[in-house]
Amino acid sequence: MSTPIILLPIDGSPSALRAAQFCADVAKAFKASVVLLNVQPLIEDWQTHGLGHDAALAHLNDRAKLALKEAGRPLSEAGLSYATVVEFGDAAEVIAQVAADRQCSHIVMGTRGQSGMKGLLMGSVGTKVLHLATMPVTFVH
């Protein structure tokens, strides 16, 4: 039997950090490995007109590294090793794709808990992940 792999998408929000703590507990209990993922938006050429594209990309990479570092603390404190991945694109699509590509057995992610009309009209990364992912998804609020 292979080692279970948990994908932990991180956006730097408080709920994502709570998800990291939950994931650390689950991964330790099930002797799972963890992949920390941060998804940044694509930088379109029309947004920068070619000027400052590298600086914008560097800024997004710095934001990603900070979010991943914070989320890695509870994993490190639990004695777990983990991989970090930074991707660019639509968050839900990238999360589902990385989970499939890395043969993850589970996704654990924070949710900002939007409800009512705002959540309905704007959609939700979590809802989209539920529709796209082929493995169980656990949300931590």
Backbone hydrogen bonds, N-H to C=O, Kabsch-Sander energy under -0.5 kcal/mol:
donor,donor_aa,acceptor,acceptor_aa,energy
6,I,33,S,-2.9
7,L,106,H,-2.7
8,L,6,I,-0.5
8,L,35,V,-3.1
10,I,37,L,-3.7
17,L,13,S,-1.9
18,R,14,P,-2.0
19,A,15,S,-2.1
20,A,16,A,-1.8
21,Q,17,L,-1.6
22,F,18,R,-2.4
23,C,19,A,-3.0
24,A,20,A,-2.2
25,D,21,Q,-1.9
26,V,22,F,-2.4
27,A,23,C,-3.3
28,K,24,A,-2.1
29,A,25,D,-2.1
30,F,26,V,-2.5
31,K,27,A,-0.6
31,K,28,K,-0.6
32,A,27,A,-2.3
33,S,4,P,-2.8
34,V,81,S,-0.7
35,V,6,I,-2.7
36,L,34,V,-0.5
36,L,83,A,-3.2
37,L,8,L,-2.1
38,N,85,V,-2.3
40,Q,38,N,-0.5
40,Q,87,E,-2.8
44,E,42,L,-0.7
47,Q,44,E,-1.4
48,T,44,E,-0.9
49,H,45,D,-2.6
50,G,45,D,-0.6
51,L,48,T,-2.6
52,G,50,G,-0.5
56,A,52,G,-2.7
57,L,53,H,-2.4
58,A,54,D,-2.4
59,H,55,A,-2.3
60,L,56,A,-2.3
61,N,57,L,-2.3
62,D,58,A,-2.3
63,R,59,H,-2.3
64,A,60,L,-2.3
65,K,61,N,-2.5
66,L,62,D,-2.1
67,A,63,R,-2.2
68,L,64,A,-2.6
69,K,65,K,-2.3
70,E,66,L,-2.3
71,A,67,A,-2.1
72,G,68,L,-1.6
73,R,69,K,-0.8
73,R,70,E,-0.8
75,L,71,A,-0.6
76,S,72,G,-2.9
77,E,73,R,-2.9
78,A,74,P,-1.3
79,G,76,S,-1.8
80,L,75,L,-2.7
83,A,34,V,-2.1
85,V,36,L,-2.3
87,E,38,N,-2.3
89,G,40,Q,-2.5
94,V,90,D,-2.8
95,I,91,A,-2.8
96,A,92,A,-2.4
97,Q,93,E,-2.2
98,V,94,V,-3.1
99,A,95,I,-2.4
100,A,96,A,-2.0
101,D,97,Q,-3.2
102,R,98,V,-2.5
103,Q,100,A,-1.3
104,C,99,A,-2.8
105,S,5,I,-2.5
106,H,5,I,-1.2
107,I,136,P,-2.1
108,V,7,L,-2.6
109,M,138,T,-2.7
110,G,9,P,-0.5
111,T,140,V,-1.8
118,K,115,S,-0.5
119,G,115,S,-1.0
120,L,116,G,-1.9
121,L,117,M,-3.2
122,M,118,K,-2.4
123,G,119,G,-1.2
128,K,124,S,-2.3
129,V,125,V,-2.7
130,L,126,G,-2.3
131,H,127,T,-1.5
132,L,128,K,-1.9
133,A,129,V,-3.2
138,T,107,I,-3.0
140,V,109,M,-2.2
